[in-house]
């Protein structure tokens, strides 16, 4: 067990952790694990899962061909990749891009991808691109620094319009500031890694101010959501045709709707991580402190203002309260919507009552007649990434 002083834990965590003096965490077979919480200390498990327990996608593919096919090419699959001629979408053929007085030159050398841009000292340097991040509607690029830090460039590739763009075009950042791409604000180790790779351990060394971050699998593979597959595969091989669920995996058909939302929320929410590493033990709140629903992240009525990554708005909705979960609308593996247009909402809301001008007051077939355009207003983040509010509120024109 690992001891963390409450003085080093944010107020949000205290609110969540001190609700109970004793917490019982139940596994699938309802065997409780005792976790001690006192007025002075919080005990948090730091058990790490060996990388060897994560067997990789090809092992899953053997039995789950359909799910693998849906996942392949998804945002999870392409969450992070090594740079090569197929993963890099941006123009590295000598292209130059200038924003806020800084010029970045993207080029290739000896089969690798490079950028010449402003570094942490205010001067331009050549940096090798080692990872790609995402693929649509934008792709980011990551540079490795000598101290184990990996930094995300501020200039990204618009994979829809096929052009370079500044993530913060109206925001001047000086090279010495935390928000400069080479510093804390765009640091992969602390800001990105936990959600873009599988079995991440940040491994920050306070004495040397360095990182030795590790992961089992570079992207968000099957086991990032379902947990390490070692025990599951061994059970299947041992039991053969007699195999029945031994509850060694997460996010299964046995997972309740609210548990599923919490498990997705681990990455699909704005939060701070206070556990050493996510190890599939306990609940989401045993590892993360969610951003509170307050300004300036949300409007006063709770709708999204800054990036909230869906969870904070969804838990305000009647859908969440009535056990609607992420996979009722999104395919769990491809992440795509299960249906297009109002057909998606008609899974639960009778079309004769709602998909009619008497309800939405718009001509059928127009944008105004789409449920999402009234009940899920959206905003652009990161320059070109349009995301919708998931609180599903009744429109209130008088508040505009």
N, C-alpha and C positions, 0 to 999 in steps of 0.2 A: 504494500500500500504506500501511497505517496502523500506527504503532508503539505498542504498549501495554506499559508496564513491568509485569514480573511482580509487583512490589510492590503493584500496584493490582488484581491478579487474585486471586480467591479460591483457597484451597487446592484445592478441587475441580477447578478449571480446570487447575491445574498438574499434578494427577494425570493428567488426560486428555491434556493437550497435550504433555507431555514423555515420553510413552511412546516416541516415535520422534523421531529427529533430522531426518529428512526425510519429509515426507508427500506422496504422490502422489494427487491427486484425479482420478478418471477420469470423463470425460463419456460420453455414450451411444456415441460413436464411438471410445472408448478412447484419446483423445488426452489425455495427462496434463498437469496444471497443477502447476507447482512451487511449493511453499509452504515457506518457510524457518522453521525452529524452532531456536533456539540456547539456551544456558544462561541468557542474559541477557534475550532479547527474544522476543516472539511476534508474528509478522506476520500480520495479519488483513485480508482484503480489505474495503474500504469502498465498493466500487462500488455506486452507487445506480441503481435502475431508474426511468426517467422514468414518471410517472403515465400519460402518453399511450400507453405500451406495454400498459396494461391497458384492454381494449376494452369491458368490461362484459357483463352477462348476456345482453342481447338479441342480441349477436353470436354467442354460444355457442348460443342457442336456435335459430338458423336451421338448424343441422345436427344439434343434439343435443336434439331436442324432448322425448324421453322422460326423459332425465336432468334437463333443466330442470324438467319437471313434478314429478319426485320431489323436487328440491331446493327448489322454491318452497314457502314456508311452513314449512320445516324450522328447527331451532335455528340452523343456520348462516345461513340467510336472515334470521332475526330477531335475530341476535346483537347488532345495534345499529341503531337507527332514529331518524330525526328525529321529534320529537313532533308528533302531530296527532290528530284525533278517532278515527282507526282504530288507530294504533300504541299509544296510551296505554290501558292496561287498568284502572288504578287509579281510585278514587273521588276526583275533584278537585272535588266539589260542596260545598265547605265542610267536609269531613270533618276531624275533629281526632283525633290519636292521641298518647297520653302514655306514655312509658317512661323509667325511671330519672330521673324528675323533669323530663324535657324534653318539651314539648308541640310537636308539629308540626301546622300547619294547612295543608291542601291545598285549593287553590281555583283558579278560572279568572279571567282578566282579559283583556279585549279579544282573545279567541280563543286565548290562550296559557295554559300551565299553570304554576302557581307553588306554592311552599311557604314558609311562614314558620316558621323553626326556629332553633335555637341555632347561631351562627356561631363562627369561630375566636377571637373576643374574649369569648365567653361570653354575649353578648347575642343576642336574636332579631332576625333580618333577613328580608326578603323575597328569595327567589331564584327565578329563572326556570328551569324545566326545559327543557333543550335536546335531550337524547337519552333514549331508552328503551334498556334493556339486557335482552335475553332476553324470554321471554313465559310459560314454564311450567317448573316449578311456581311460579316467582316472577318478578317483573319489578322491576328496579331503575331508578332515575332519576338523571340526571346534570345537574350544575349547572356553569356556566362561571364561573371567577374571572378578575379583570382581568389576572393575570400569565400567562395562557395555560394555567393549570391547569384541569382538569376533574375534579370530585369526585363520587363516588357516594354518595348518601344512605344513611345507616344504616337508615332505615325503608324497607321494601320492601313490595310488594303481593303477597299470596298469591293467585295466579290460580286456585287450586283451590277454596279456601274463600272467596274474594272478600272479603278483609279486609286491613288494614294490619298489619304486624308488625315487631318489632325483630329484626334479624339476630343480635344478641347480647343477648338479654333479661336475662341474669343477669350482665352484665359492665358495670360502671360505668366510663365513660370521661370524663375531664375535658377541657374544650375545648382546653387547652394541650398535650395529649398527642398523640403521633404517630398513635395509633389513632383519634383523633376523625375523624369523616367528612370534615371540611374540611382534613385534613392528609395526610401520606404514606401511611398505611395504606389509605386508600380513594381514592388518586389514580389516575385513569384513565390518564394519560399513561404512567406507569411500571408500574402493576400490571395493567392490563387491555387497553390499546389494541392491542398486538401480536397478540392472538389474537381480537379481536372485529371487526377491520377488515382491509382488504386494502392491502398495500404501505405499512405504517406506518413513518414516521420520527419518532422522539420529539423530536429537535431541541431538546435542553436546552442553555441558555446558562449556563455556570458563573458568568461575570462578573456577570450580572444576576439569576441565580437565576430564570429564566423559561423557559417552553416556547413553541415554535412548531410543535407537532405537526401533521403532515400525513398524509393517507392518500389513496389513489387511489379507493377505493370504500368506502362507509361500513360495509358488512357483510362477512361471510365469503362472498364470491361464488365462482364457479367458479375464477377465477384465483388466489384465495388459496391453493388447494391445487395446482392444475395449473400455476401459473406464468403470466406475462404472455402474452396470446394473440396479440400483434402478429405475430410471426414465423410462427406456425402458420397464422393466417388468410391472410397473404400467400402462404405456400406452397400452401395449398389453392386460392386464386384463380389462382395462376400455373400449377399443375400440373393442375387440374381433375380429370378422371376418372383421370388417371395418378398422382394423389397417393398416396404411401406415407409411412409415418411417417418424419419427419426428426429425431425425438428432440428436439424443441423444447419438449415439455411434460413435466411431472412427474406422478407418480401415474397411470401408464397400465398397460395389460395387460402391459407389459414390466418393470414394477417388481417386484422380488423381495419375498417376504413380509417379511423382516426390514427391508429398505429401506422398505417401506410403513409398517411399525410406527414406524420412526424418523421418517418424514415426518409421520405423524399425531401422534406424540409431541411435535413442536414446540409444540403447544398443549395436548395432553392429557397433560401432566405438570407436576409442580411443579418449577420451575427458575428460574435467573437468566440473563438475556441479557447477553452481554458484547460482541457485535458491535454496530456502529452501527445496523444495520438488517438484517433478514432479506432476502437477495437471491437465494435459491435456489442459491447457490454452495456447494460443499463438502458437508459432512454436517451433521446436526443438532448434533453436538458441536463443530462449527466456529463455532457461534453461541450455544449454550446450555450451561449447566452444570446437569445434573439434580440434584435433591435426593437425597442418599445415603439408602440404606435403613437408617435408624437412628432411635432414639427422639429426640424425642417424636412424629415424624411417623408412625412405624410401631411396632407392638408388637414385643417382642423376637424373635418368630418370623417377622417380616416382614409380617404382615397389617396392613391399613390402620388407622390410628388417627386422625390428622389428615388433612386433604384432601391427596390425592396425585394426583388427576386420572388415575388408571388405569395409566399407563405403568410406574411403579415397581413395582406389584404384578404386572402382566402379564409383565414380563421375568423374573420369578422362576418362571413356570409352565412345565410340561412342554409346554403348547401352543405357547408361543413357541419353545421349543427344537426343536419338531417342525414349524416353519414354518407354524403357524396364524397368520393375520393378522387385523386388525380387520374386514376386509370379508368374512371367512368367516362372521361372525355378524351384522354390521351392514350394512345397505344403504349404499353409499358416498355416496349423494346425499340420501336421506330421513333417514338415520341411524337408522331404525327397525330393530328386530330382524327378521331374515329369516323366522323362524318363531316361533310362540308356544309356551310351555310346554316340555316335554321333547323336543318334536319338533326344537327347535333343536340340542340336544345329540346327538340321534339321527342327525344328519348324519354323525357319525363314530363314535359309541358305540352299538353294536348294542342296540336296545331289549330284545331277549330276554335280554340279559345284565345290563342296568342298569336298565331301566324296569320293575322287578319287585320285589315285597315281599322277595324273597330277597336283594336288594341293598340297598334303602333302608329296609327294616323298617317301612314305613308303609302304611296302607290306600291303595289306588290312588285317584287323584283328589283327594287331600287336599293341603294345603300342604306337609306333611312329605314327600310323595312327589315334590316338585319338586326337580330336581337343584340348582338355584341356591340353595335354602334351606339346603342343607348345604355345598355347595362354593363358594358365593359370598355369605358373610354380608355385611351392609351396615351403614352408619351414616348418620345424618342430618347434613348440613352446611348451613350458611346458613339454619338454622331449619327448613326443610321439604323440603330436596332430598336424597332417599334415593339413595345410590350404593353399588354393590356392589364388594367386593374381587374383583380379577381374577387372583389367583394360583392359583385353582382347587385349593386344598389338600384333602387327605383330612381329614375332620373328626377332631379330637382332643379328645374330651370330657374327658379327664384333665387337659388344660391349662386348662380353664375354672375 
